[in-house]
Each structure stands twice: as structure tokens, then as C-alpha cells.
Amino acid sequence: MESTKRLKWGIMGPGIVASNMANALIESPNNQLSAVASKTQSKAKAFAEKFGVKNAYSYQEIVNDSEIDIIYVATIHNFHFKNAKYALEHGKHVLIEKPFTVNADEARELVRIAGEKNLFLMEAMWIRFIPSVLKLKERVVNGDIGEVKQINISYGSIVGPVYEERLKTLSLAGGVTLDMGIYAISFVCYLLGEIPTDIKSMSRFSDTGVDEIADYMFRFPSGCLVNICTSYNLKMRSEAILYGTRGYIEFPEFSAGPGFTINIHEGTNKVEESVYIPGNNHVNRFIYQVEEVTRCIRAGETESRIIPLHESISIMKVIDEMRKDWDFVYPFE
Ligand SMILES: NC(=O)c1ccc[n+]([C@@H]2O[C@H](COP(=O)([O-])OP(=O)(O)OC[C@H]3O[C@@H](n4cnc5c(N)ncnc54)[C@H](OP(=O)(O)O)[C@@H]3O)[C@@H](O)[C@H]2O)c1
């Protein structure tokens, strides 16, 4: 592909998240949304009409359209592996919605296929690309608050009716960890540039048999301790707080907070200085990950340095380990 050619995208699974992505692709001058595919033809057609997309396809048709460069897998969790594998096997680059897959075995297999075929593959972990989080990472790496020794995250809300089915249904890989907890896990791994080595967790199960509330405790190789509380049926104060030896950072409105406050105390109990750093995030949070995908593919890179494939696999392994402790197996595993 020539370096300045617009990337042609196809979407599999025209649901809620696909609409946000369609708007991001339409807004991007480097990309073109060429096709949409659904298991239900009328859904693909309606989506195509709404967003002015040329082709409304079946899954078979979309992977066989030679004009399409990349498939965005926007189906619900339990279909990510199957749909992404199908697209890769047909020679398409792939961007998969989070969670990358349901477990690490599936993740490893997708990475293997993409590697074998020299295709681009990435988890659409948009939180790693938004300006507020990029600036936050910069401040952490710069040592603005000294050595980060502890991070607390609470991230929970009462899911609306449109999300209820996929979040609460066991056979659809429901549960708070794969849906919401994964943002917090990926966020801390990104900020610290590490994967936790000690993992402790507890969860409370819904009457539908999925994790509805979960608490995770991690220790990272650097020594940093992390507490994460998440829930899909409790309104929690959504925030991340990073405690360092020189100060602490408050990142409210997790996961897409527009900015954060750095508080400096220089190792005392008195805050001497508080500065708010705005992130100025775009209203469509997916724009940034789209630009990264385009940049990587144009440069001939098969993965992103912001969310490398080994990290997507490692994060699935962390979740596998916690689920093992909870005796939590999905029926299709
Ligand atoms: N919603 C968000 O704000 C959001 C944000 C970030 C990431 N995500 C991720 O994006 C993915 C999709 O989420 P969503 O909220 O957009 O899902 P959704 O609208 O409920 O469904 C998306 C697609 O998944 C398939 N699907 C949904 N329910 C199904 C069922 N019961 N049986 C068979 N297929 C079903 C359908 O594909 P077909 O039309 O082809 O049948 C549907 O078009 C999830 O993995 C989620 O974690 C969502």
C-alpha cells in the first residue's frame, strides 16, 4: 500500500461501539469506512444508510472484498476470537475491540496467525491513546510525583439497559472484569510500563453467574502496589489516584477523564502546590487510536508500541489467573 493512500475499513458487528468508531473514521482524512457486516443483513443495511457506507455485507462478503485493508471487530466479547481469526485468515489487518479476547489462549492464537501472515493486529484499548492519559504517563515517567508506590482506582457504574444483555449473560462472556475492570488493569500496566507479578482478587457474583463486583490487588516488579475496585451495578466514584514519594495525582472521571491534578508535598503531609493539567480530549475518544492504526500500517508496522501484542496477551493472563481463583469458567471455554 502507498504511504498516503486512505486506509479502507470494514466493520464487523454494527452495534453501539461501532457507531462511535464510524464517526471517528468519517472524521479522519486518512481513513475511509467502506463496508459494514452483520449476521443480520437488515442491520448492516440500516447502519450503512445511517453512516453513508458503500457496502452492507455478510461476514463472508466483507472478508472477501479485496479493497478492504482492515477489519474492525466490534462484536461482543465472545465473538472477538472467531471474527478476528476469520478476518486475519483472509489477509486483513485487524483492530479488535477490548477485551482483546476472552482468555490468553485465544489471544496467543490470534497473535500467532497475524505474525505468520505479517498482518497488523491491535486491541482497541482507546484509553491508552487519549491526550489526558498520554500526558499523565509523561508526568509519571518524568518523576513529577517521585517514585509511584501506590495506585487506587475505583471504576463502577450502573449499566444501562442497552448493555445489560452482554454484561450479565454468562454465555456471552459477561461480567465486570472483561468489560470494565480491564480498562483499569490496562491503564496501570501502561502507566507503570509493567505487568503485575503478584495478583490477588475477590469477586461477587450476580444471580446470572458472572462477576458483578470485583476487587483486585496487584504488586508490580517495581514494587508499586495497586488496588482496583470495579462494578457494573454500583455507582462508584470513578477515579484513579497515584501516590508517589513527592506528591500524588488525582485523575477523576476515570476512564476518559479530561485532565488531572498534580499535588506536590515533597515527602511531607502538607500539599505545597496543586496544578490542574488539562488533556483537551476530543469529544470522540476513538479518534486517537484510529490515527495510530493508520500510522502503523502506513509505516509497515504490524503492532503498536502503545499497546503491544505481548501486553494484550499478558493482561488476558492476569484475568485468567483471577478467574481461576474464582472458579469462573465460561461455558464455551
Ligand atoms: N458500547 C461501548 O461504549 C463500548 C466501548 C468500548 C468498547 N466496547 C466493546 O465493543 C464490543 C461491542 O460492544 P457493543 O456495546 O457495541 O455491543 P452491541 O451493540 O450489543 O453488539 C455489537 C454486535 O455484536 C453482535 N451481538 C450482540 N449481541 C449478540 C448476541 N446476543 N448474539 C450474537 N451476536 C450478538 C452483533 O453483531 P451482528 O450484528 O453481526 O450480529 C452486534 O451488532 C464489546 O466487546 C465491548 O467490550 C464497547
The ligand as a MOL file (V3000), in Angstrom:
LIG
                    3D

  0  0  0     0  0            999 V3000
M  V30 BEGIN CTAB
M  V30 COUNTS 48 52 0 0 0
M  V30 BEGIN ATOM
M  V30 1 N -20.5140 0.1860 23.9420 0
M  V30 2 C -19.4100 0.8450 24.2540 0
M  V30 3 O -19.4250 2.0450 24.6340 0
M  V30 4 C -18.0650 0.1770 24.1380 0
M  V30 5 C -16.9580 0.9410 24.3500 0
M  V30 6 C -15.7280 0.3720 24.1750 0
M  V30 7 C -15.6570 -0.9560 23.8250 0
M  V30 8 N -16.7260 -1.7260 23.6590 0 CHG=1
M  V30 9 C -16.5820 -3.1430 23.2770 0
M  V30 10 O -17.1710 -3.3240 21.9940 0
M  V30 11 C -17.7580 -4.6100 21.8820 0
M  V30 12 C -19.1780 -4.4550 21.4060 0
M  V30 13 O -19.9180 -3.7290 22.3750 0
M  V30 14 P -21.3170 -3.0270 21.9830 0
M  V30 15 O -21.8140 -2.3980 23.2090 0
M  V30 16 O -21.1330 -2.2200 20.7790 0 CHG=-1
M  V30 17 O -22.1790 -4.3410 21.6370 0
M  V30 18 P -23.6070 -4.4710 20.9490 0
M  V30 19 O -24.0240 -3.1930 20.3220 0
M  V30 20 O -24.5260 -5.0750 21.9460 0
M  V30 21 O -23.3230 -5.5790 19.8420 0
M  V30 22 C -22.3620 -5.4450 18.8320 0
M  V30 23 C -22.5170 -6.5770 17.8410 0
M  V30 24 O -22.2610 -7.8380 18.4780 0
M  V30 25 C -23.1580 -8.8480 17.9940 0
M  V30 26 N -24.0660 -9.2690 19.0850 0
M  V30 27 C -24.5710 -8.5210 20.1020 0
M  V30 28 N -25.3600 -9.2730 20.8940 0
M  V30 29 C -25.3620 -10.5060 20.3590 0
M  V30 30 C -25.9860 -11.7380 20.7240 0
M  V30 31 N -26.7610 -11.8360 21.8150 0
M  V30 32 N -25.7780 -12.8280 19.9470 0
M  V30 33 C -24.9930 -12.7640 18.8440 0
M  V30 34 N -24.3680 -11.6230 18.4490 0
M  V30 35 C -24.5430 -10.5210 19.2100 0
M  V30 36 C -23.9480 -8.1990 16.8860 0
M  V30 37 O -23.2460 -8.4380 15.6710 0
M  V30 38 P -24.0470 -8.7790 14.3340 0
M  V30 39 O -24.8190 -7.5290 14.0080 0
M  V30 40 O -23.0320 -9.1220 13.3380 0
M  V30 41 O -24.9370 -9.9310 14.6820 0
M  V30 42 C -23.9130 -6.7200 17.2540 0
M  V30 43 O -24.1050 -5.8870 16.1560 0
M  V30 44 C -17.6220 -5.2680 23.2580 0
M  V30 45 O -16.6080 -6.2240 23.2380 0
M  V30 46 C -17.2820 -4.1210 24.2070 0
M  V30 47 O -16.4130 -4.5160 25.2360 0
M  V30 48 C -17.9420 -1.1710 23.7840 0
M  V30 END ATOM
M  V30 BEGIN BOND
M  V30 1 1 1 2
M  V30 2 2 2 3
M  V30 3 1 2 4
M  V30 4 1 4 5
M  V30 5 2 4 48
M  V30 6 2 5 6
M  V30 7 1 6 7
M  V30 8 2 7 8
M  V30 9 1 8 9
M  V30 10 1 8 48
M  V30 11 1 9 10
M  V30 12 1 9 46
M  V30 13 1 10 11
M  V30 14 1 11 12
M  V30 15 1 11 44
M  V30 16 1 12 13
M  V30 17 1 13 14
M  V30 18 2 14 15
M  V30 19 1 14 16
M  V30 20 1 14 17
M  V30 21 1 17 18
M  V30 22 2 18 19
M  V30 23 1 18 20
M  V30 24 1 18 21
M  V30 25 1 21 22
M  V30 26 1 22 23
M  V30 27 1 23 24
M  V30 28 1 23 42
M  V30 29 1 24 25
M  V30 30 1 25 26
M  V30 31 1 25 36
M  V30 32 1 26 27
M  V30 33 1 26 35
M  V30 34 2 27 28
M  V30 35 1 28 29
M  V30 36 1 29 30
M  V30 37 2 29 35
M  V30 38 1 30 31
M  V30 39 2 30 32
M  V30 40 1 32 33
M  V30 41 2 33 34
M  V30 42 1 34 35
M  V30 43 1 36 37
M  V30 44 1 36 42
M  V30 45 1 37 38
M  V30 46 2 38 39
M  V30 47 1 38 40
M  V30 48 1 38 41
M  V30 49 1 42 43
M  V30 50 1 44 45
M  V30 51 1 44 46
M  V30 52 1 46 47
M  V30 END BOND
M  V30 END CTAB
M  END
